[in-house]
Amino acid sequence: MEKKLLPDLISELEQELLRLGYTKGSMTFYRRRWNQLMAYAQDRDEYYYTEQLGMDFVQEFFGITHDDFARTLPQAETQELRVIRMIGDFQLHHAVLRRYLKHKTILTEPFFLEMSSRFQEHCEKKGYSKATTDHYVKQSSYMMDYLVTQEMKDFSTVTLDVINAYIRTLAGFTYKTVEQHICSLRAFFRFLYQEDLVQIDFAAKMPMVKARKQTSIPSVWTHKELKQLISAIDRGSPKGKRDYAIILIACRLGLRCTDIKNLCFENFNWTEKKLCFVQSKTRQPMELPLVPEVGWAVIDYLKYGRPKVDSPCIFVRHMAPFLPFSEGDHLNQLIKAYMVKAHIPVSKKHRGMHSLRHTMASVLLEKDTPLPVISDIIGHLDTNSTAVYLKVDMKRLAECPLDFEEVLRLG
């Protein structure tokens, strides 16, 4: 990689930020810091940007040391680090990485805008869920915008090296984020290949993520924590009645958050005491027994808590306008509010709505429920997805000790 003199590098970065539509205020801030950095480098007789130069700069001007990275930095210090990291990323990738771009508009080139629109139509025709389609379209847009930064006008000069160079810009993101991006790129390049927009099947040649989803341990609640959480809900208020029903459905029936938000009156078969719906993620029909505790909680909400609104959705927001929850609302704020009220410490483990679903699966496992049965109950198409819950059953794991002598003998 040919290194550019610091002023030339800063000049190119400035033009890229202007192309991306950064505001006048943001540009004023960045220019002020860049000028300080260039003056600092000149005093040290340094002509090129290095990571050490950047770190020395923020330490001398803002008192931020390498040891500070281990703690949560205030917003002002985070912004100072962002300046030097942006320069380093741009020098390495000749692109401003997405973690710095907060604007919704990603693409501006007509050709790539058309490709994005066609890809969205393709995803919708394939029957992907709205969430999946949104992920695919947005993350493929990031890739196309990267091509623009590499001065590409279409896909004619795209190579596997270019794709891998873009994937390298994801370094530092979590496993799940990288997995989502690569999955989106595979779908996108498979679409391009099928439409004869590229002549090589790049989707088949893309790298696999070495880490596996099963390496992570799901977040689950203890019986004590769940009791504390539920006890913190004011079941006498309309909002409390709603939240109580939602949380019960999550931890007793194991529904995904999206499926809970999409529940309608027609999904409840009160005569046969069943809950029937089509899963948003898998598009598979689901039929679950409507256990009395859940059923009465929903009835209590419908009779004494739900606002009188004309909506097919059972659960609605309790602030005007009384509409169903938005697509992007994962209801995590609902859980966190009751955790605070119940004095449950918010640890590093995820404590959102999905953790209640994890808890339900782990409880079934504790009761010796076979994995295929758990898969059916929580709506997994593959028992491998359910097998991850084996890790939270510490009692069963303790019954499977390693024979050290046997290990030595086999080794």
Buried (B, 14 or more C-beta within 10 A) or exposed (E): EEEBEBEEBBEBBBEBBEEBEBEEEEEEBBEEBBEEBBEBBEEEEBEEBBEEBBBBBBEEEBEBEEEBEEEEEEEEBEEBBBBBBBBBBBBBBBBBBBBBBEEEEBBEBEBBBEBBEBBBEBBEEEEBBEEBBBBBBBBBBBBBBBBBBBEBEBBEEBEEEBBEBBBEBBEEBEBEBBBBBBBBBBBBBBBBBEEEBBEBEBBEEBEEBEEEEEEBEBBBBEEEBBEBBBEBBEBEBBBBBBBBBBBBBBBBBBBBBBBBBBBEEEBBEEEEEEBBBEBBBEEEEBEBEBBEEBBEBBBBBBEEBBBEEEBEBBBBBBEEEBEBBEEEBBBBEBBBEBBEBBEBEEEEEBBBBBBBBBBBBBBBBEEEEEBEEBBBBBBBEEBEBBBBBBBBBEEEEEEEEEEEEEEEEEE
